[in-house]
Amino acid sequence: MKLASGPSARVVEAGPASGAPVVLLPGWGGCAYLFGRNLSALADAGFRAIAIDPIGLGGSDKPRDAKHYTLDAQRRYALETFDALGLRSAALVGQSFGGRVALEMALRAPERIERLMLIGAVGIGSVAFDPMLTLFTALTPVAAAQLMLKPWMFRVVVNVATGSDYDATDEDVRQFFAPASERSFAIALYYALKQMERRALPVDQLRQLRMPVCALRGEQDRIVRVSRAVRAWAGERLISIPGAGHLTNFEGPAAVNPMLIEFFRRPATA
């Protein structure tokens, strides 16, 4: 799907074209595969479910220029994808760094976002391992790419990102590693990580959100840590999933899918 500013984005759709749209954004290194266990449930519930591969990830274009991977650029590309899909507005799911992009969209273009579901989202929590990530991004793009273009590295990341109730399969690793056949994928991951805003948003900014918001997190999430202040802001809107890690919707669709459907069906005044 060609975007207004040039790159092409891959989208995966399920459900009736007339259904209420739900757009799903994966986090760093992710792709539509991350939502494969959620799309069919949303579609069966009557929603037009749309998973986007952000620019630089999955089957979308991967330009080799750092300017494409800033938070603002990723927000703009996501909104351009809304435009290309003919969506004035939609419910939005943001996972991990996709959650940070979703928060930016909701704060800067609130008229486009009807409801906001955050899953293990950067922005309502800070990224752990920050010193290690800073050291990694001190490498050159080529050196970082050489390290990332190895299947064992993806297995390590998937294992760290999942909780004790989930055992990553060879197929999981193969699917997440598939875009690495393009060297530009690793370059894009490097630039995105180098420019990623890894801290939680101030609570006064989160209070500016005017649409219904819900946040899910795995109780064993080792990647995003939610502060006490954000927990107080979120209150009952922050739901923890036992046994799950950072990839909550991928690990526990039986628990998560009913929550997604209920949240998107809930009357706006609720």
N, C-alpha and C positions, 0 to 999 in steps of 0.2 A: 504494500500500500504506500503510494507516494505521498510524502508530506509537503506542505506548502514551501518550506525552506530548503527542500532538496532531497534529504535522505529518504529511504524507504523503510517502513516498519512492518514487521510480521505480526499479524493478529490471528488468534484462533477463536472461533465463535461456536457456540452451541445454544440451542433453544430457538424459540420462535422469533422471527424478525419483529413481530409486533409486541413482544414482551418488554417489560420495564428493563432498561439496560443496567447491567452491573459490569463495571470495568475492573480488571484485576492487574495490578502492577507487581512484578517480582522484585526481589532485592538484588544486591551485588552478586554477579555470577549466575543468577537464576534465569529462567525462561518460562515459557508457557507450560512446560512439563511440571513445574512446581504446583500448578493448579489443576492438573489433569484429574485429580480425585474430587475436585469441587465443581468443575464445569458441568458435568453431567447431572449432578444433584440440583444445581441452580436451574439448568435447562428443564429438567423434569418438573420443577416447581413453577415453570412458566416464565422464567426470566430469560432475557437475551444476555447470555453470559459471554464476555469478551476478555480473553487474556492477551495482554500486549507484551511482546518482546521489546523492551526499551532499546533505543539506539545504542549500539555497542554490544548487545547481548543476543543470544539465541540466533534466530534467523534474520534479524534486522541488520541494516547496514552498519559497518564498523569503521567509520572514518578515522584516519590516523592523525588526529589533531586534538590536543587537550581541550580546546574550547568547546567541544561537543559533549564533554562529560562533567561540566559544572552543574551544580544544583539547578541554577536558573535555566541552563540549556535543557536539562532533562525535564523540567517542568514545562518548558515551552514545547518540546517535542511531544509530550504526553497530551497537551491540549490540542496540538495540531492533529494528533491521531483522533481525538474526539471529533474534530472538524471533518477529517477525511471519512469518518464513519457516519457523519450526519447527526452527531449527538449535540444538541444544545446543552444538555446536562445529563448526569448519570450518577448512580450510586458508585462509590469507589472503594476498592479494597487495596491497601498498600501493605506489602510484606517487607520487613527489614528496611533496607535503604529505599525500597519502593514506598514504604510508609513515610519516609522523610520527604520524598517527592510529593506524595499525596497530601501531606500536611501543607507543603508550600502551595500546592494548587488550591487547597481549601481556604488558606489564608489570603491568597492574592487574587483568586478568581472564585469566590464563594458561590456566585450565581451558577457556576458550572457543576457544583458538587451537591447532590441532594442528600446523601448520607455518606458517612465515612467510617469504614471498618479498618482498624489498624491491627496488624498481626506481627508481633515481635518487632515493633516499629522503632527504628532509629528516630529520635525526635521526642518520643515520650520516654525514651531511655537513652543512655550513653553506651557507646561501643566499648566493650572490654578489650583487653590486649592492645590498648592504644600505643604503648611504647614499642611493642613488637611491630605494629603496623607502620609506625613512623620510621623504624629502621628499614623495613621492607621497601617503603616508598623512597628511601634515600638511594636505592639502587638505580641504575639506568633503566630505561624502558626495555631495552634488549635483554639485559641480565634478568630483570624481573620476569619477562616473557619466557625465557628459557627455563626458569624454575616452575612457572605455572603450567607450561605445556607438558605435563607429566600426569598420567592417570592416577598414580599413587597420591599426588598432591590433592586431587579432587576427592579421593576416598578419605583422606585425612580431614578435609574441610567438611564433608558430609557427615562423618562420624562425630566431629566436634559440634556440628549444628543440630544433631538429633539427640533425643533423650533416651532413657534406659528402656522404654517400651517399644523402641523401633530399631530394627537391624537393617542397615542399608544393604541393598542387594547389588549384584554386579550390574543389573540393568539400570538402577538408579545412577551409579557412577558413569555408566556408558552414556546415558541421556544427558547428564549435566556436563560431561566432558565433550560431547559431540561437537559443539561450536569451536572447540580448540583446534579443529582441523584447519581453521583460518588463523594465521599468526596475528592478524589484526584483532582477534578476540582478546588475546592476552594483553596486547597493547592497550586496548580499551579498558580492560579490567584494571590495569596499572593506573591509567589516568583517572579513572573514576574513584579508585581507592585513594589516590594522592589528594584529590580535591574534595573528598567526601566530608560533609559536616557531621562529625561523630558524637557531638554532645546533645543532651536533651535540650529542648526548647525551654525558655523561661515559662513558668506557669502563667504569668500575665499574658503571654502570647497565646498559650493554649486556651485561655479563657475567651479569646476573641473568636473562637470557632462558634458559628451560629447554627450549623446543621447538626442533626443527631449524630453522635459519635459513640462508637463502641471499640474497645481494645481487648484483644486476646493475647495471651502470652503463655508459653510453656513454663511450668514450674521449674523445669531443669534447663531453661535457656541460659547458656553460658556466654552468649555473645552480646546481648543487649540487657543492661541493668537499669531497672526503673527506680528512680529516686523516691524517697519518702514524700517529698513535696508533690511529685506528680501522682503518686498513689492517692494522696489526699484529694487532689483535684479530680482524679478519675472516679474515685469512690466505687460504686457498684457497676460503673461502666467498664472497669478493668476486671476481666475474667481470666483466671488461671486454669490451665488444663494439666491435670496430674499426669506425670510420666512422660510428658512431651518436652521437646527442646525448642530450638529456635525456629524450626520449620513446622510449626504447629499444625497448620492446615494440611500439610503433606503427610505428616506422621499420623494424625488422628482425625481423618475425615468423618468417621462415624460420630465423633463428638462435635466436631466443628461445623459440619454442613447444616445440621438443624439450627445452630445458632445463627449462621449466615442467613438462612431462609427466614427465620423468625424476625431478625433485625430488619431485613429489607422489606418485610411485609407489615411491620409495626406501623400503626397510624402515626402520622407526623406529630400529633399532639401528645403522644405517649412519652 
